[in-house]
Amino acid sequence: MEYKKVAIVTGSYGAIGKSIAESIAKNNYKVTLVGRNRIKLKQVAKDIINITGNTDVDYSVVDLSRKQEIISFSESRKSPLHLLINNAATTPRSRKETPEGIEMQFATNVLGYFWMIKYLHPFMEGLDDARIVNVASYWAGGLDLNDVESKKGVYNNDDVYKNSKQANRMLTKAFAEELKDKNISVLACHPGDVRSKLSTDLGHGGWESPEQGADTPVWCAIAEELKGVTGKYYEHKSERKCRFSEDKNSVNKLYEICEGY
Ligand SMILES: NC(=O)c1ccc[n+]([C@@H]2O[C@H](COP(=O)([O-])OP(=O)(O)OC[C@H]3O[C@@H](n4cnc5c(N)ncnc54)[C@H](OP(=O)(O)O)[C@@H]3O)[C@@H](O)[C@H]2O)c1
């Protein structure tokens, strides 16, 4: 069987990411799983091949909190890319920084998405239906553009997480504007409330299955009716107004801040 479209799914051995990657593989994409643990990536690739029968599933080890690793990953790519799903995220309970000294949630959840789009979108230009899906959340807000690394006050992982998910939604709008002339759609969504390492670290738990959590991101990725739609935010496969992305000045300012890293 020929798999014509090519996809990348980040955080693909996480609760929701694995289910997203499996669904995308079922839809006949060639899928590259991205994560930082080689053993887990290898196992998930094997599982997805066994479940779906799609043998075009491979993986790349990339620490998404580190710009240089994303640049090296992008430089190693050769084929066109139809679909990028930014899904990986973290929420350490105590403040952590990358070796470069960037607060870990901002580095992974915000800059990781930003750099993946920045360095991979050239592989998406000129295709018939190229899409970027940013897995964000309704659990979002409180972002201070003068303190994006949450240096002020006492670190609270839930607050910093909400900042990062607000940023995902704002940057969706920024990239949608930037990439619209290149025919690349950029969408954001809330996946669902699923028990995972991340939701446990937030103290939230979750009541939906990973498959339910994957439903909206996968729909954003492949739904025919969304072809050419860009800059929108969805929950449960319905468009929702996003107050964060309406403030153009703040959206542009956040984009400039991310460019500075
Ligand atoms: N679960 C929910 O209820 C819920 C609700 C709303 C939104 N979301 C969003 O859904 C997405 C998936 O979350 P989840 O609940 O499935 O979480 P999860 O099971 O904890 O999965 C997160 C994934 O991200 C990966 N990751 C973290 N830091 C990374 C890094 N530096 N480099 C590469 N990979 C990294 C993790 O790998 P490691 O194990 O190696 O860290 C893991 O595979 C996130 O964007 C989250 O914000 C989830």
The ligand as a Gaussian input file, in Angstrom:
#p B3LYP/6-31G(d) Opt

LIG

0 1
 N       -4.570000      15.098000      29.567000
 C       -5.434000      16.099000      29.540000
 O       -6.479000      16.045000      30.219000
 C       -5.189000      17.317000      28.690000
 C       -6.124000      18.355000      28.716000
 C       -5.904000      19.480000      27.915000
 C       -4.797000      19.539000      27.102000
 N       -3.889000      18.520000      27.093000
 C       -2.732000      18.626000      26.200000
 O       -2.584000      17.408000      25.492000
 C       -1.209000      17.195000      25.153000
 C       -0.780000      15.790000      25.538000
 O       -0.888000      15.660000      26.926000
 P       -1.052000      14.250000      27.665000
 O       -2.113000      14.440000      28.673000
 O       -1.163000      13.135000      26.682000
 O        0.340000      14.191000      28.458000
 P        1.422000      13.024000      28.679000
 O        0.779000      11.677000      28.653000
 O        2.176000      13.415000      29.896000
 O        2.302000      13.158000      27.378000
 C        3.173000      14.240000      27.148000
 C        4.208000      13.804000      26.141000
 O        5.087000      14.917000      25.875000
 C        6.421000      14.433000      25.932000
 N        7.423000      15.446000      26.263000
 C        7.472000      16.224000      27.363000
 N        8.573000      16.987000      27.328000
 C        9.233000      16.693000      26.174000
 C       10.432000      17.147000      25.569000
 N       11.211000      18.065000      26.145000
 N       10.799000      16.609000      24.398000
 C       10.045000      15.676000      23.800000
 N        8.906000      15.203000      24.310000
 C        8.491000      15.706000      25.497000
 C        6.377000      13.364000      27.022000
 O        7.536000      12.561000      26.983000
 P        8.363000      12.211000      28.345000
 O        7.606000      11.106000      28.982000
 O        9.707000      11.816000      27.833000
 O        8.364000      13.455000      29.182000
 C        5.090000      12.647000      26.638000
 O        5.317000      11.752000      25.594000
 C       -0.432000      18.311000      25.852000
 O       -0.156000      19.336000      24.927000
 C       -1.414000      18.826000      26.911000
 O       -1.191000      20.175000      27.233000
 C       -4.064000      17.415000      27.877000

